[in-house]
Amino acid sequence: MIKTDAMFRHSPDMMSVPEAAKELRIGKNRAYELIKEGRLEAIKVGRKLVVPKSALYEFCRDERNYLLVLPNWRK
């Protein structure tokens, strides 16, 4: 199990999608795909999507997401 309480300690409570992608160490486009697929929670504020820190915790706690962030190494 990933210890998430210390993982995002210095992150803001709400962040842009590119900031959330940086925290997860994935690309910005992949973060938008995860949001579209419903695997990463985001809130629409006006025309902007923001990702709550709690969504990063939940994403990391869900074991089904572990293989989603790995590169496609079986080509």
VEXTOR-795953 format. One record per residue (C-alpha): z, y, x; residue in three letters. Coordinates in steps of 0.5 Angstrom, whole numbers, padded with zeros to 4 digits. Layout:
// residues N
{z Z; y Y; x X; rest ALA}
...
//
This chain:
// residues 75
{z 0000; y 0000; x 0000; rest MET}
{z -0002; y 0007; x 0003; rest ILE}
{z 0004; y 0012; x 0003; rest LYS}
{z 0001; y 0018; x 0000; rest THR}
{z 0008; y 0022; x -0001; rest ASP}
{z 0007; y 0024; x 0006; rest ALA}
{z -0001; y 0024; x 0007; rest MET}
{z -0003; y 0030; x 0003; rest PHE}
{z 0004; y 0034; x 0004; rest ARG}
{z 0000; y 0040; x 0007; rest HIS}
{z -0005; y 0040; x 0002; rest SER}
{z -0005; y 0046; x -0004; rest PRO}
{z -0004; y 0043; x -0011; rest ASP}
{z -0011; y 0045; x -0013; rest MET}
{z -0017; y 0045; x -0009; rest MET}
{z -0024; y 0045; x -0009; rest SER}
{z -0029; y 0039; x -0009; rest VAL}
{z -0031; y 0040; x -0002; rest PRO}
{z -0023; y 0041; x 0000; rest GLU}
{z -0021; y 0035; x -0003; rest ALA}
{z -0027; y 0031; x 0000; rest ALA}
{z -0025; y 0034; x 0007; rest LYS}
{z -0018; y 0031; x 0005; rest GLU}
{z -0021; y 0024; x 0003; rest LEU}
{z -0025; y 0024; x 0009; rest ARG}
{z -0031; y 0023; x 0005; rest ILE}
{z -0038; y 0028; x 0004; rest GLY}
{z -0038; y 0033; x -0001; rest LYS}
{z -0044; y 0030; x -0005; rest ASN}
{z -0040; y 0023; x -0005; rest ARG}
{z -0034; y 0027; x -0008; rest ALA}
{z -0038; y 0030; x -0014; rest TYR}
{z -0041; y 0023; x -0015; rest GLU}
{z -0034; y 0020; x -0015; rest LEU}
{z -0032; y 0025; x -0020; rest ILE}
{z -0038; y 0024; x -0024; rest LYS}
{z -0036; y 0016; x -0025; rest GLU}
{z -0029; y 0018; x -0027; rest GLY}
{z -0026; y 0015; x -0021; rest ARG}
{z -0023; y 0022; x -0018; rest LEU}
{z -0020; y 0027; x -0023; rest GLU}
{z -0023; y 0034; x -0023; rest ALA}
{z -0021; y 0040; x -0028; rest ILE}
{z -0027; y 0045; x -0030; rest LYS}
{z -0024; y 0052; x -0029; rest VAL}
{z -0030; y 0056; x -0032; rest GLY}
{z -0036; y 0054; x -0028; rest ARG}
{z -0032; y 0051; x -0022; rest LYS}
{z -0029; y 0044; x -0021; rest LEU}
{z -0022; y 0044; x -0018; rest VAL}
{z -0018; y 0037; x -0016; rest VAL}
{z -0011; y 0037; x -0017; rest PRO}
{z -0007; y 0034; x -0011; rest LYS}
{z -0004; y 0029; x -0016; rest SER}
{z -0012; y 0026; x -0017; rest ALA}
{z -0012; y 0025; x -0009; rest LEU}
{z -0005; y 0021; x -0010; rest TYR}
{z -0008; y 0017; x -0016; rest GLU}
{z -0015; y 0015; x -0012; rest PHE}
{z -0011; y 0013; x -0006; rest CYS}
{z -0006; y 0008; x -0010; rest ARG}
{z -0012; y 0005; x -0014; rest ASP}
{z -0014; y -0001; x -0009; rest GLU}
{z -0021; y -0001; x -0013; rest ARG}
{z -0023; y 0005; x -0009; rest ASN}
{z -0022; y 0003; x -0002; rest TYR}
{z -0029; y 0000; x -0001; rest LEU}
{z -0032; y 0006; x -0005; rest LEU}
{z -0031; y 0011; x 0001; rest VAL}
{z -0033; y 0006; x 0006; rest LEU}
{z -0040; y 0007; x 0009; rest PRO}
{z -0045; y 0002; x 0007; rest ASN}
{z -0045; y -0002; x 0013; rest TRP}
{z -0049; y -0009; x 0010; rest ARG}
{z -0056; y -0006; x 0010; rest LYS}
//
